[in-house]
Amino acid sequence: MNVSLTKAQFFLLLFIFQTGVVYIAFQTPLIISSRNSSWFIFIIASVIHYGLLLFFERYYSYFYLNGFFRWVYQIYWLLVTVVFIAYMSYVLASWVLPQTPEWIVVVIIVGLSLYANISRPETVINIGVLLIPLIFLFVIFLMLTIPDLTWSNLFPIEWNHTKQIVAGLIHSIYAYFGIEMYLIYRPFLQKDLQVKGRPLLTYQLVIFVFYFISVLFTQMFFSLDEINLIPEPIMYILKSQEVTFVKRLDIFFVYIWLSWSIVTIMIYGLSFRVLHFMKQKKHPRRSIIVYHLFLAILPLFVLHFRSIEFIKNSLHYVFIFFTILLPIVIIGWNKWRGKSVS
């Protein structure tokens, strides 16, 4: 598939993908597992994430996927997308559309992704530009909560046992899921452009600040006892704010988050196209339609509170394997064999 990315397109694609869907909820399991130390552990996880970006930038050319691993990642992305669509439908049913049949929400989300992915690849790549001002509205309106924050919730920083640190790092890395997309899209960057050095550091600082503010504000807004009862803390924080131009600020941001998450689903579909059509195949539209049929049907089997909660509490282990461990193994194996991406 012929795609040529600028640095701005590349980093915007990566930013939306890494922040979509999980942004409103990852803080809860992190704070439950790490307690007062959550913000500090998240800083450590962010340093690890930056180290992975540097590693991937240096060795991305060795992330060659043979036919088997292409199918592994396509199936993985399909299942992750199914889970995300189910979660999106669950959040909408909980916050704004309790009377709407869940299958209608699923069909609308999948229909939008299908429309974008049967168009030119540039449609998915460029649509994220429209989200930039909306995404950063989250940060602006979170600032309204500053008078309500309890700064003492950040201390003391406790290191009771290694398990607490490890659990906190795992849940922090969950916020940076999808880092393997760096390896997928890096070869499509225009040849005369470089991302190592300042561009990569700038990207890391932007995404870190964006996430870190949400961790700090969640930790300072809720007590440790309260956070156990708050599945989407960012939405609850926004719900507590009163502004004159909208009655319920949380609903306004649920729809922004929905748009943001739908673009993430579109990028998953684009990633499927990138791998599936790495070699010329007949009937490309038919394959895309079949992929989206799976997306429309499979989420209906997990649209239950217990199923979604179980998956939410287990998914970060799957992410660590497919986004960190497996790419490192593939890069090491291909480097040893001298096999690289053409």
C-alpha positions as CSV (number, residue, x, y, z in Angstrom):
1,M,0.0,0.0,0.0
2,N,1.4,3.3,-1.1
3,V,1.5,5.7,1.9
4,S,3.9,8.6,2.5
5,L,3.9,10.3,5.9
6,T,5.3,13.6,7.0
7,K,6.7,13.9,10.6
8,A,3.5,15.7,11.7
9,Q,1.3,13.0,10.3
10,F,3.4,10.3,11.7
11,F,3.4,11.6,15.3
12,L,-0.2,12.7,15.2
13,L,-1.2,9.1,14.1
14,L,0.9,7.7,16.9
15,F,-0.5,10.2,19.5
16,I,-4.1,9.5,18.7
17,F,-3.6,5.8,18.6
18,Q,-1.7,5.7,22.0
19,T,-4.2,8.0,23.8
20,G,-7.5,6.9,22.3
21,V,-10.0,4.8,24.3
22,V,-7.9,4.2,27.4
23,Y,-7.3,7.9,28.4
24,I,-10.4,8.2,30.5
25,A,-10.0,5.0,32.5
26,F,-6.3,3.8,32.9
27,Q,-5.8,6.0,36.0
28,T,-8.0,3.9,38.3
29,P,-6.1,0.6,38.2
30,L,-2.8,2.5,38.3
31,I,-3.8,4.3,41.5
32,I,-5.4,1.2,43.1
33,S,-2.2,-0.8,42.6
34,S,0.4,2.0,43.4
35,R,-1.6,4.2,45.8
36,N,0.2,7.5,46.7
37,S,3.2,6.5,44.6
38,S,1.2,6.3,41.3
39,W,2.5,9.6,39.9
40,F,6.1,8.7,40.6
41,I,5.8,5.2,39.1
42,F,4.2,6.7,36.0
43,I,7.3,8.9,35.5
44,I,9.4,5.8,35.6
45,A,7.2,4.1,33.1
46,S,7.4,7.1,30.8
47,V,11.2,6.9,30.9
48,I,10.9,3.2,29.9
49,H,8.5,4.2,27.1
50,Y,11.0,6.7,25.8
51,G,13.7,4.1,25.9
52,L,11.5,1.8,23.8
53,L,11.0,4.6,21.3
54,L,14.7,5.1,21.0
55,F,15.2,1.4,20.6
56,F,12.5,1.1,17.9
57,E,13.9,4.1,16.0
58,R,17.3,2.5,15.8
59,Y,16.2,-0.9,14.8
60,Y,12.8,-0.4,13.1
61,S,14.2,-1.7,9.8
62,Y,14.5,-5.1,11.3
63,F,10.8,-5.4,12.2
64,Y,10.2,-7.6,9.3
65,L,7.0,-9.6,9.6
66,N,6.7,-12.8,7.6
67,G,3.3,-14.2,6.7
68,F,2.8,-15.9,10.1
69,F,3.5,-12.8,12.2
70,R,1.4,-10.6,9.9
71,W,-1.6,-12.8,10.7
72,V,-0.7,-12.9,14.4
73,Y,-0.9,-9.1,14.5
74,Q,-3.9,-8.8,12.3
75,I,-5.8,-11.2,14.7
76,Y,-4.5,-9.4,17.7
77,W,-5.6,-6.0,16.4
78,L,-9.0,-7.5,15.5
79,L,-9.6,-8.8,19.0
80,V,-8.3,-5.6,20.7
81,T,-10.6,-3.5,18.4
82,V,-13.5,-5.8,19.3
83,V,-12.8,-5.2,23.0
84,F,-12.5,-1.4,22.5
85,I,-15.7,-1.2,20.6
86,A,-17.5,-3.1,23.3
87,Y,-16.0,-0.8,25.9
88,M,-17.0,2.3,24.0
89,S,-20.6,1.0,23.7
90,Y,-20.6,0.3,27.5
91,V,-19.4,3.8,28.3
92,L,-22.0,5.4,26.1
93,A,-24.8,3.2,27.6
94,S,-23.6,4.2,31.1
95,W,-23.3,8.0,30.5
96,V,-25.5,9.2,27.6
97,L,-27.4,6.5,25.8
98,P,-28.9,4.2,28.4
99,Q,-32.0,3.5,26.3
100,T,-30.3,2.9,23.0
101,P,-29.8,-0.7,21.9
102,E,-26.1,-1.5,22.1
103,W,-26.0,-3.1,18.7
104,I,-27.0,0.2,17.1
105,V,-24.0,1.9,18.7
106,V,-21.7,-0.9,17.5
107,V,-23.0,-0.6,13.9
108,I,-22.5,3.2,13.9
109,I,-18.9,2.9,15.1
110,V,-18.1,0.1,12.7
111,G,-19.9,1.8,9.8
112,L,-17.8,5.0,10.3
113,S,-14.6,2.9,10.4
114,L,-15.6,1.0,7.2
115,Y,-16.4,4.2,5.4
116,A,-13.0,5.7,6.2
117,N,-11.1,2.5,5.4
118,I,-12.6,1.9,2.0
119,S,-11.5,5.4,1.1
120,R,-7.9,6.5,0.5
121,P,-5.4,5.8,3.4
122,E,-4.9,9.6,3.7
123,T,-8.5,9.9,4.9
124,V,-7.7,8.1,8.1
125,I,-4.3,9.7,8.5
126,N,-5.6,13.3,8.1
127,I,-8.8,13.0,10.0
128,G,-6.9,13.2,13.3
129,V,-6.1,16.9,12.6
130,L,-9.7,17.7,13.4
131,L,-9.3,16.3,16.9
132,I,-6.3,18.3,18.0
133,P,-8.3,21.3,19.5
134,L,-10.9,18.9,21.0
135,I,-8.4,16.6,22.7
136,F,-6.6,19.5,24.4
137,L,-9.9,20.8,25.7
138,F,-9.7,18.0,28.1
139,V,-6.6,19.5,29.7
140,I,-8.0,23.0,29.7
141,F,-11.2,22.0,31.5
142,L,-9.4,19.8,33.9
143,M,-7.6,22.9,35.1
144,L,-11.0,24.1,36.4
145,T,-10.7,21.5,39.1
146,I,-7.5,22.9,40.6
147,P,-9.3,24.6,43.6
148,D,-10.8,21.2,44.5
149,L,-7.6,19.2,44.5
150,T,-5.9,17.8,47.6
151,W,-2.2,18.0,47.1
152,S,-1.4,15.9,50.1
153,N,-2.8,12.9,48.3
154,L,0.5,12.7,46.4
155,F,2.4,11.8,49.5
156,P,4.0,9.9,51.1
157,I,5.7,8.0,48.3
158,E,5.7,4.4,49.6
159,W,7.7,1.5,48.4
160,N,6.2,-1.3,50.6
161,H,7.1,-4.2,48.3
162,T,8.3,-5.0,44.8
163,K,4.9,-6.2,43.7
164,Q,3.5,-2.7,44.1
165,I,6.1,-1.2,41.9
166,V,5.8,-3.9,39.2
167,A,2.0,-3.6,39.2
168,G,2.2,0.1,38.9
169,L,4.6,-0.1,36.0
170,I,2.4,-2.6,34.2
171,H,-0.7,-0.4,34.6
172,S,1.3,2.7,33.5
173,I,2.6,0.9,30.4
174,Y,-1.1,0.2,29.6
175,A,-1.4,3.9,29.0
176,Y,1.2,3.7,26.3
177,F,-0.3,0.7,24.5
178,G,0.1,0.5,20.8
179,I,3.8,1.4,20.7
180,E,4.3,-1.3,18.1
181,M,2.6,1.0,15.6
182,Y,5.8,3.0,15.6
183,L,7.4,0.0,13.9
184,I,4.5,-0.4,11.5
185,Y,4.4,3.2,10.2
186,R,8.0,4.2,10.6
187,P,9.0,2.8,7.2
188,F,6.3,4.9,5.5
189,L,7.9,8.2,6.7
190,Q,9.3,10.2,3.9
191,K,12.9,9.1,3.3
192,D,14.5,12.5,3.8
193,L,12.9,13.0,7.2
194,Q,14.5,12.1,10.5
195,V,12.6,11.7,13.8
196,K,15.5,10.8,16.1
197,G,16.7,13.5,18.5
198,R,14.5,16.5,19.2
199,P,11.3,15.4,17.3
200,L,11.2,12.1,19.2
201,L,11.9,13.8,22.5
202,T,9.2,16.4,21.8
203,Y,6.7,13.7,21.1
204,Q,7.6,11.9,24.3
205,L,7.2,15.1,26.4
206,V,3.9,16.0,24.8
207,I,2.3,12.6,25.4
208,F,3.9,12.4,28.9
209,V,2.5,15.8,30.0
210,F,-0.9,14.9,28.6
211,Y,-1.1,11.7,30.5
212,F,0.7,12.9,33.6
213,I,-1.8,15.7,34.2
214,S,-4.6,13.2,34.2
215,V,-2.8,11.0,36.7
216,L,-2.0,13.9,39.0
217,F,-5.5,15.3,38.9
218,T,-7.2,12.0,39.4
219,Q,-4.9,11.2,42.4
220,M,-5.5,14.6,44.0
221,F,-9.3,14.7,43.3
222,F,-10.2,11.3,44.7
223,S,-9.2,9.6,47.9
224,L,-7.7,6.1,47.8
225,D,-11.0,4.7,49.1
226,E,-13.1,6.6,46.5
227,I,-11.0,5.6,43.5
228,N,-12.0,2.0,43.9
229,L,-15.5,3.0,42.9
230,I,-14.6,5.2,40.0
231,P,-14.2,3.4,36.6
232,E,-13.8,6.5,34.4
233,P,-12.3,9.1,36.7
234,I,-11.7,11.8,34.1
235,M,-15.4,11.8,33.3
236,Y,-16.4,12.0,37.0
237,I,-14.0,15.0,37.5
238,L,-15.5,16.8,34.5
239,K,-19.0,16.0,35.7
240,S,-18.3,17.9,39.0
241,Q,-17.5,21.1,37.1
242,E,-20.2,23.7,36.4
243,V,-20.0,26.0,33.3
244,T,-22.6,28.3,31.8
245,F,-22.5,27.1,28.2
246,V,-23.4,23.4,28.8
247,K,-25.5,21.8,31.5
248,R,-23.4,18.7,31.9
249,L,-19.7,19.0,30.9
250,D,-19.1,15.3,31.2
251,I,-21.6,14.5,28.4
252,F,-20.0,17.1,26.2
253,F,-16.6,15.3,26.7
254,V,-18.0,11.8,26.3
255,Y,-18.8,12.7,22.7
256,I,-15.4,14.2,22.2
257,W,-13.9,11.0,23.6
258,L,-16.1,9.0,21.4
259,S,-14.9,10.8,18.3
260,W,-11.3,10.4,19.4
261,S,-11.8,6.7,20.0
262,I,-13.6,6.1,16.7
263,V,-10.5,7.6,14.9
264,T,-8.4,5.1,16.9
265,I,-10.6,2.3,15.6
266,M,-10.1,3.6,12.1
267,I,-6.3,3.5,12.6
268,Y,-6.6,-0.1,13.7
269,G,-8.4,-0.7,10.4
270,L,-5.7,1.1,8.5
271,S,-3.1,-1.0,10.2
272,F,-4.9,-4.1,9.2
273,R,-4.8,-2.8,5.6
274,V,-1.1,-2.1,5.8
275,L,-0.3,-5.7,6.8
276,H,-3.0,-7.5,4.8
277,F,-2.1,-5.7,1.6
278,M,1.6,-5.7,2.1
279,K,1.6,-8.0,-0.9
280,Q,-0.8,-7.3,-3.8
281,K,-4.1,-9.1,-3.3
282,K,-7.3,-9.3,-5.2
283,H,-10.5,-7.8,-4.0
284,P,-9.1,-5.5,-1.4
285,R,-12.5,-4.0,-0.5
286,R,-14.0,-7.4,0.1
287,S,-11.3,-8.1,2.7
288,I,-11.9,-4.8,4.4
289,I,-15.7,-5.4,4.5
290,V,-15.2,-8.9,6.0
291,Y,-12.9,-7.4,8.7
292,H,-15.6,-4.9,9.6
293,L,-18.3,-7.5,9.7
294,F,-16.3,-9.3,12.4
295,L,-16.0,-5.9,14.2
296,A,-19.8,-5.5,14.0
297,I,-20.6,-9.0,15.3
298,L,-18.0,-10.0,17.9
299,P,-18.4,-7.1,20.3
300,L,-22.0,-8.2,21.0
301,F,-20.7,-11.3,22.7
302,V,-18.7,-9.3,25.3
303,L,-21.1,-6.4,26.0
304,H,-21.7,-7.4,29.6
305,F,-20.4,-5.6,32.7
306,R,-18.6,-8.6,34.1
307,S,-17.0,-9.5,30.8
308,I,-15.8,-5.9,30.2
309,E,-14.4,-5.6,33.8
310,F,-12.6,-8.9,33.5
311,I,-11.0,-7.9,30.1
312,K,-10.1,-4.5,31.5
313,N,-8.3,-6.1,34.4
314,S,-6.4,-8.6,32.1
315,L,-5.7,-6.7,28.9
316,H,-2.5,-5.0,30.0
317,Y,-0.7,-8.3,30.1
318,V,-1.7,-9.0,26.5
319,F,-0.5,-5.5,25.5
320,I,2.9,-6.0,27.1
321,F,3.5,-9.2,25.1
322,F,2.3,-7.9,21.7
323,T,3.5,-4.3,22.0
324,I,6.9,-4.8,23.8
325,L,8.1,-8.3,24.1
326,L,7.2,-9.8,20.7
327,P,8.5,-6.8,18.7
328,I,11.8,-7.0,20.6
329,V,12.1,-10.7,19.9
330,I,11.2,-10.2,16.2
331,I,13.8,-7.4,15.8
332,G,16.5,-9.5,17.5
333,W,15.8,-12.5,15.4
334,N,15.7,-10.6,12.1
335,K,18.9,-8.7,13.1
336,W,20.6,-12.0,13.7
337,R,19.4,-13.3,10.3
338,G,20.2,-10.0,8.6
339,K,16.6,-9.7,7.4
340,S,15.2,-6.2,7.2
341,V,12.2,-4.3,5.8
342,S,12.8,-3.3,2.2
